[in-house]
């Protein structure tokens, strides 16, 4: 596999790709939806909620945290995770900025 030439792209394009990768697995989407719905920090709830192994969930949490979408706090021997509200707002603006650029074409002008 070749090396990604991220230097060829803008910072915004690279950030968008990193975030899209974080959203690219249904387990990570489910984790985000659960965190958003619970609106609080969680720790052990995800194993019983999603039915995935703890190691699998930990790997997905790591990806989400690396993308900045969630944040975690150490509580004793466990970690608690919640949505990173500042990052979530910037992600919304980034994605909306892309989606808002679509322009409807006239009938017959679209491919």
C-alpha positions in Angstrom: 0.0 0.0 0.0 1.3 3.5 -0.9 2.0 6.3 1.5 -0.7 8.9 1.8 0.4 12.3 0.5 -1.4 14.4 3.0 0.9 17.3 2.3 -0.9 17.6 -1.1 -4.1 18.6 0.6 -5.3 21.4 2.8 -5.5 21.2 6.5 -9.3 21.2 6.2 -9.3 18.4 3.7 -7.0 16.3 5.9 -9.2 17.0 9.0 -12.4 16.1 7.1 -10.8 12.8 6.0 -9.7 12.0 9.5 -13.1 12.7 10.9 -14.8 10.7 8.1 -12.6 7.8 8.9 -13.7 8.0 12.6 -17.4 7.9 11.4 -16.7 5.0 9.0 -17.5 2.1 11.3 -21.0 1.3 12.5 -19.7 0.5 16.0 -18.2 4.0 16.3 -21.4 5.5 15.1 -23.3 3.5 17.7 -20.9 4.6 20.4 -21.4 8.3 19.4 -25.1 7.9 19.3 -25.1 6.3 22.7 -23.0 9.0 24.2 -25.1 11.7 22.6 -28.3 10.1 23.9 -27.0 9.6 27.4 -25.6 13.2 27.6 -23.2 12.1 30.3 -19.9 10.4 30.9 -20.1 6.6 30.6 -17.7 3.8 31.2 -18.8 0.2 31.4 -22.2 0.6 29.8 -21.0 0.2 26.2 -20.2 -3.6 26.5 -23.7 -4.5 27.6 -25.3 -1.8 25.3 -23.5 -2.8 22.1 -22.8 -6.5 22.7 -19.2 -6.2 21.6 -16.1 -7.4 23.5 -14.4 -4.9 25.8 -11.3 -5.0 23.7 -13.2 -4.2 20.5 -15.0 -1.3 22.2 -11.7 0.0 23.6 -10.2 0.1 20.1 -13.2 2.0 18.8 -13.0 4.4 21.7 -9.3 5.0 21.0 -10.1 5.9 17.3 -12.9 8.3 18.4 -10.6 9.9 21.0 -7.7 10.2 18.5 -10.1 12.1 16.2 -11.1 14.4 19.1 -14.7 13.4 19.0 -14.8 12.1 22.5 -12.8 12.9 25.7 -12.0 10.6 28.6 -11.3 10.9 32.3 -9.5 8.4 34.4 -11.6 7.3 37.4 -9.8 4.8 39.5 -8.9 1.9 37.3 -11.5 2.8 34.5 -12.0 5.5 32.0 -15.1 7.5 31.5 -16.0 8.9 28.1 -18.2 11.6 26.8 -18.7 13.7 23.7 -16.1 16.5 23.3 -18.6 19.4 22.8 -16.1 21.9 21.3 -14.9 19.4 18.7 -18.4 18.3 18.0 -19.4 21.8 17.2 -16.4 22.3 14.9 -17.2 19.0 13.2 -20.7 20.1 12.6 -19.5 23.3 11.0 -16.9 21.5 8.9 -19.4 18.9 7.5 -22.2 21.5 7.1 -19.8 23.8 5.2 -19.2 20.9 2.7 -22.8 19.9 2.4 -24.1 23.5 2.1 -22.0 23.9 -1.1 -24.3 21.7 -3.2 -26.2 23.7 -5.9 -29.2 22.3 -7.6 -28.8 21.9 -11.3 -31.3 22.6 -13.9 -33.1 19.6 -15.4 -31.0 18.2 -18.2 -27.8 19.8 -16.9 -26.9 17.1 -14.4 -24.9 14.1 -15.3 
